[in-house]
Each structure stands twice: as structure tokens, then as C-alpha cells.
Amino acid sequence: MKKTYKVDVDCANCANKMEDAVKNTKGVKDAVLNFMTLKLKVEFEDGLNPQDVMQDAIINCKKATSEGEILL
């Protein structure tokens, strides 16, 4: 399953950190954050609840940088 989320981030470096944090979240197959459009596209592993996975992804992003936010 794939979903797209809006993000609030001010710099490309922070966007990179957020993308890496989401990619390294358990349950995420792939993630791409486009800094220009402020959109995060996430592909989830089959059989998992995307909302639960995204809660973990948000926690991981906050650990990586305090400058960005994923809007669910």
C-alpha cells in the first residue's frame, strides 16, 4: 500500500534526515520526500496498518531532527 503525506520542513538537509528516518522505520518498504512539493510518499509492507507505522515514523523523525513535521 502507498500513501502520500504533507510535510512541514524548512530546509533540504532536514528533509533528507526525515526521509532517512521514515525509510528506516519498521513496516516501511520505501519512502521519498520531495522538498519542493513538501510531500512524502510512503510504501508500506503488506498486512500492516499504515497509521501505526506512521506513528513510529513520526517518533523516528523527531529523533533525527526537530525542524520537520509529518502532517497526518
FENWORA-V805906 format. One record per residue. N is the residue number from 1. OMEGA is omega in radians with two decimals (NA if undefined). Layout:
n->N omega->OMEGA
n->N omega->OMEGA
//
This chain:
n->1 omega->3.10
n->2 omega->3.08
n->3 omega->3.11
n->4 omega->-3.13
n->5 omega->3.01
n->6 omega->3.09
n->7 omega->3.07
n->8 omega->-3.12
n->9 omega->-3.01
n->10 omega->-3.11
n->11 omega->-3.09
n->12 omega->3.12
n->13 omega->3.11
n->14 omega->3.10
n->15 omega->3.08
n->16 omega->3.12
n->17 omega->3.12
n->18 omega->3.14
n->19 omega->3.13
n->20 omega->3.14
n->21 omega->3.13
n->22 omega->3.13
n->23 omega->-3.10
n->24 omega->3.11
n->25 omega->3.12
n->26 omega->-3.14
n->27 omega->3.13
n->28 omega->3.06
n->29 omega->-3.11
n->30 omega->3.10
n->31 omega->3.10
n->32 omega->3.10
n->33 omega->3.11
n->34 omega->-3.09
n->35 omega->-3.10
n->36 omega->-3.12
n->37 omega->-3.09
n->38 omega->3.11
n->39 omega->3.12
n->40 omega->3.10
n->41 omega->-3.07
n->42 omega->3.02
n->43 omega->-3.07
n->44 omega->3.03
n->45 omega->-3.11
n->46 omega->3.04
n->47 omega->3.14
n->48 omega->3.11
n->49 omega->-3.12
n->50 omega->-3.14
n->51 omega->3.12
n->52 omega->3.14
n->53 omega->-3.11
n->54 omega->3.06
n->55 omega->3.08
n->56 omega->3.13
n->57 omega->3.12
n->58 omega->3.10
n->59 omega->3.12
n->60 omega->3.12
n->61 omega->-3.14
n->62 omega->3.06
n->63 omega->-3.09
n->64 omega->-3.13
n->65 omega->3.11
n->66 omega->-3.02
n->67 omega->-3.07
n->68 omega->-3.13
n->69 omega->3.04
n->70 omega->-3.12
n->71 omega->-3.11
n->72 omega->NA
//
